[in-house]
Every structure is written in structure tokens, then in C-alpha cells.
Amino acid sequence: MAKSQSADAKIMAKIIMYSTAVCPYCIRAEQLLQRRGVTEIEKIRVDLQPEARIKMVELTNRRTVPQIFINDQHIGGYDDLAALDQAGELNALLAS
């Protein structure tokens, strides 16, 4: 039986999350990633940087936060991240 990735394993994936200061879904996304072993998340605060919000919309065609990227691949928002986790696909993305 294959050993699943432990929470102690180092995650080398590059995580970027567009977020705001008061965003419950951003907090939930960060907590989920941390449970999967992520220790570093580059957070881009679109509430403090209007130009970052413009870039986020251009990249994703979405206006809501969070918008999450793993290794430059757009994952989507919290619901998309949670769906990947439920499907058992998140750990593989984080390990790549």
C-alpha cells in the first residue's frame, strides 16, 4: 500500500493566493493548504493593491477572492480547491 504524503512533508509547490483582509473563504483555503503541508503562501492583497485586482481579473476572468494558483496553474477559488482535495487530486498537485 502506498504511503500517503504526510502533513510533515515539505511542499515545494509555489502557491499564490489573491485575497483580501476580511475573507472567510481565503482563511478556509489557507487552512486547507496548511493541513496538506503547505508552509508558504504568497498572498496578494487585492484590497490594498487595486492594480493587483486588475491583474487577477485579467488572469482568471473572475472578480471574487480567493483566486489560487499552484505552480502557475489557476485552481480557482476555495470551492474549486476543496473539490480537488475531495477528489484526491490536491496532494499530487502540491507534490509536483
Summary of the structure (lengths in Angstrom):
residues: 96
radius of gyration: 13.4
end to end distance: 20.8
largest distance: 48.8
contacts: 257
relative contact order: 0.23
helix: 40%
strand: 18%
